[in-house]
Amino acid sequence: MKSSTQKLISLLGVSALTFACGSDPQPPPEVPTAPPGAPVAQGSEGQKPGDDPSQSNINIDDAIRKACGLTDTEANFAFNSSNIQQGDHDVLGKLATCFISGPLKGKSMRLVGHADNRGESEYNLVLGGKRADNVRGFLAQKGLPETQAESTSRGEMDSTGTDEASWSRDRRVDIVLAN
């Protein structure tokens, strides 16, 4: 009996040490920052740089804009964000209608997500994909069949930015005809 009790106590001790000495929890992912010496834009209190609701984050190809009668849109996402800005809801609704029942009925589009060159390449590729997927999801909510919108990402591959103004132009989703 003494041997069984000692084995049980030893087993409990080893188990307790195993749980107590486990690996440390992973630190939260590091938010990409501007390179040293790069200017940092100052926004209003509580507002991230580049998070201007008056700016669009959707860049619609000229052929689509002309066919659908859409006005020109400037392309920007807030830094480290894949959220569609409120100002883009109307133009995306009109775009969906154009592809559902308008001049581009039955045509397909390609949504290409982009990111600025700050942060890791892999992270930016995923972020660009999230941006394109969010636009695709929004269009689907407006009735566009998902088969008519293909989403992809170029991440930072086409990035040309060197300051906040040019980085904001890198954070976008390009919408082009797929056919």
C-alpha positions in Angstrom: 0.0 0.0 0.0 2.8 2.3 0.9 4.3 1.8 -2.6 1.0 2.6 -4.3 0.6 5.8 -2.3 4.2 6.9 -3.1 3.6 6.3 -6.8 0.4 8.3 -6.7 2.1 11.2 -4.9 5.0 11.1 -7.4 2.6 11.0 -10.3 0.6 14.0 -8.9 3.9 15.9 -8.3 5.1 15.3 -11.9 1.7 16.4 -13.3 1.7 19.5 -11.2 5.3 20.4 -12.4 4.3 19.7 -16.0 1.4 22.2 -15.9 3.3 24.8 -13.8 6.4 24.7 -16.1 4.5 24.8 -19.4 5.5 27.3 -22.0 4.7 31.0 -21.5 1.6 32.2 -23.4 2.3 33.7 -26.8 2.7 37.5 -26.7 0.1 39.5 -28.7 1.2 40.0 -32.4 3.3 43.1 -32.8 1.5 45.9 -34.6 3.6 47.1 -37.6 5.1 50.5 -37.1 6.5 53.1 -39.4 10.2 52.7 -40.3 12.5 54.8 -38.2 12.5 58.5 -39.3 9.2 58.1 -41.2 6.7 60.9 -40.5 3.7 59.8 -38.4 0.3 61.5 -39.3 -1.5 63.1 -36.5 -5.3 62.4 -36.5 -8.0 63.7 -34.2 -8.2 62.2 -30.7 -9.1 58.4 -30.9 -8.6 58.3 -34.6 -5.9 56.2 -36.3 -3.8 57.7 -39.0 -5.4 57.1 -42.4 -8.8 56.3 -40.7 -10.7 59.1 -42.5 -14.3 58.2 -43.1 -14.4 60.7 -46.0 -11.9 58.6 -47.9 -12.8 55.5 -49.9 -10.9 52.2 -49.8 -12.2 50.8 -53.0 -10.6 51.4 -56.4 -13.0 50.5 -59.2 -11.6 49.9 -62.7 -12.5 52.6 -65.3 -14.4 50.1 -67.5 -16.7 49.1 -64.6 -17.2 52.7 -63.4 -18.3 53.8 -66.9 -20.6 50.8 -67.5 -22.2 51.2 -64.1 -22.3 55.0 -64.1 -20.2 55.2 -60.9 -18.2 58.2 -59.8 -14.5 58.1 -59.3 -13.4 56.7 -55.9 -10.1 57.2 -54.1 -8.6 54.1 -52.5 -7.6 53.9 -48.8 -8.0 51.5 -45.8 -7.1 52.5 -42.3 -3.7 51.3 -41.1 -3.9 47.6 -40.0 -7.6 47.4 -40.8 -9.8 45.4 -43.2 -13.0 47.3 -42.4 -15.0 48.7 -45.2 -15.6 52.4 -44.6 -19.1 53.8 -44.3 -18.5 56.0 -47.4 -18.1 52.9 -49.6 -21.4 51.3 -48.8 -23.4 53.2 -51.4 -20.9 52.7 -54.2 -20.7 49.0 -53.4 -24.5 48.7 -53.4 -24.6 50.3 -56.8 -21.8 48.0 -58.0 -23.7 45.0 -56.8 -26.9 46.1 -58.6 -24.9 46.8 -61.8 -23.6 43.2 -61.7 -27.0 41.7 -60.7 -29.4 43.5 -63.0 -27.6 46.3 -64.7 -25.2 46.6 -67.7 -22.8 44.1 -66.3 -25.4 41.4 -65.4 -23.8 38.0 -65.5 -20.3 39.3 -65.6 -17.7 38.5 -63.0 -15.3 40.7 -61.0 -12.0 40.1 -59.4 -11.3 41.8 -56.0 -7.6 42.3 -55.3 -6.6 43.3 -51.8 -3.5 45.3 -51.2 -1.5 46.5 -48.1 1.3 49.0 -47.5 4.8 47.8 -47.0 5.0 48.2 -43.3 4.9 44.9 -41.4 5.8 41.3 -42.4 5.1 40.2 -46.0 3.0 37.2 -44.9 0.9 39.4 -42.6 0.3 41.9 -45.4 -0.7 39.2 -47.8 -3.3 37.9 -45.3 -4.5 41.5 -44.6 -4.9 42.2 -48.3 -6.9 39.0 -48.5 -9.2 40.0 -45.6 -9.8 43.3 -47.3 -10.9 41.6 -50.5 -13.0 39.0 -48.7 -14.8 41.8 -46.7 -15.7 43.5 -49.9 -16.8 40.2 -51.4 -18.9 39.5 -48.3 -20.5 43.0 -48.5 -21.4 42.5 -52.1 -22.9 39.1 -51.3 -25.1 40.7 -48.6 -26.4 43.0 -51.3 -27.4 40.0 -53.4 -24.4 39.4 -55.7 -23.8 35.7 -56.1 -20.4 34.8 -54.7 -19.6 33.0 -58.0 -19.5 36.5 -59.6 -16.7 37.8 -57.3 -13.3 36.2 -56.9 -11.1 37.6 -54.1 -7.3 37.5 -54.0 -4.5 39.4 -52.4 -1.3 41.0 -53.6 -0.3 42.1 -50.1 2.5 44.6 -50.2 3.8 43.4 -53.6 2.7 46.6 -55.4 3.3 48.9 -52.5 5.1 52.2 -53.4 4.4 54.2 -50.2 7.1 56.0 -48.2 4.9 58.2 -46.0 1.4 58.2 -44.6 -0.2 59.8 -47.6 1.3 57.2 -50.0 0.9 54.3 -47.6 -2.8 55.1 -47.5 -3.0 54.7 -51.3 -1.4 51.3 -50.9 -4.2 50.1 -48.6 -7.0 49.3 -51.0 -9.1 46.7 -52.9 -9.0 47.0 -56.7 -12.1 45.8 -58.5 -11.6 44.7 -62.1 -13.6 42.7 -64.6 -12.7 39.0 -64.5 -13.8 38.1 -68.0 
